[in-house]
Amino acid sequence: MSTITASERAAAARRREAFMTRQVALGCLRSTWVVFAGFWVVMVIVLAVLTVVQARTNALDEPVFAFLGSSRFFLFVMGIILPLALLAPHVVGSGGTRRSIVRGHYALALASGVTFGLLAVLLTLAETRIRTMNDWPLVTISSSGLADSSEPWLMWFAESAYNVLYYLVGCTVGTAYYRWGGWRGTAALPLALIPAAVAELALQNEWYGEWYGQSIAAALGIGTPSAPVAVLGSLLAIALAGWLLHVVVRDIPIRGFTPS
């Protein structure tokens, strides 16, 4: 009769943890890909209608792709919803761990954030192409940070960073309310939003930064960050958001759940 060693048990536990992490990420994608795709279908329709209206009214001085910055708030809402939908079924119903919940949403934040950032850049380039073909004036978002529509690669990084961050912040907000209830969850809200403020200060995207990042920077007397500082600041904000999610979920009490 063979004896299972401690190292073999540890390896088996790691494999199970990795499997459960994949289950969280893939399970969320399978159940919500229609919602994610629907967001972009609606966005394309809205942008197409706005382009036609601008052309008919000769109001071509504003870029319609400025609305693409709203994708981060969509992911923020999805971040609130998805962990709450899976927390009890995954931990109680499937025998998963809280750690796999957190890691699964790390993976989902990265995948959805980078994909949404790429789609935003592609639609921005498409509008630029349409304006060029029709001899319309070219309008770019000349952000003081990295989110400059004239630099697609920088814009992709900036939008991806925003999206990843806001999804993680949404996860933290949702699980904080689940854990501590209405009053204490609301009290923890400013702490959960600190990473978003750090990213907005670092990137200062003009789409929404004029009333958020740039306004806060002006109030604090902070100037425009250099590109390396913007990159490091946004990565620091993402790391902080991920750590806060870990802190909230690592020993979160699971409410009653009866598997079907």
C-alpha positions, 0 to 999 in steps of 0.5 A: 500500500503506497503512502501519500507524502506531504509533497504529493498532498501539497501538489494535489492541493495546488492542482485543485486550487488551480482548477477551481481558479479556472472554474471561477474565471471560465464559469463567469465568462460562460455565464456573462459573455452575452452581456459583455458582447451585448455591451459592445453591440449597443456601443457600436449602435450608439456610436454609429447613430451619433456619427450619422447625427453629427454628419447631418448636423455638421457637428463634427468638432467632438469625437464620438469615441469619447463615450468608450471610456464608459466601459470601465463603469460597466466592468465596475458594475459587473465586478460588484455582481459576479463575485456575489453570484459565485461566492456561496455556490463556489465555496459551499456548493463546490468545495472551492476556496476563497483564494480561488474566488479572488484569483479567478476574478484576477484572471477575469479582470485581466482578460476582460480589461485587456479585451475591452481596452483593445475594442475601444482602441479599434473603434477609435481607429475606425472613427478616425478612418471614417473621418479621413475617408469623408474629409471630416476634421480629425479630432483626437483626445489629447490627454495629459496622461497616457490615454491619447487617441493619437497613440494607439498602443499607449491608449490600449495600455491606459484603457486596459489598466482602467478596465482591470482596475475598475473591475477589481474595485467593483469586486471589492465594493460588492464583497465588502457590502456582502461581508459587513452589511450596509452601514459598515460597507458604506463606511469602507467605500472610500477605502475601496475607491482609493485605487481608482483615484490613484489610477485616475491621478496617474493616467489623467484620461481626458474622457472622464479625467476632466471631472475626476483625475485632472480635477483632483490633480489640480486640487492637490497641486499635482502636475502631469505625470511622465509616461513611466510614472503614469505606468507605474502609478496605474500598476500600483493602483491595480496591485492595491485594488487586488490586495484590498479584494484579497483582504476582504475575501480571504476570511469572508463569512459565507451565508447559508447556502443549500445546494440544489 
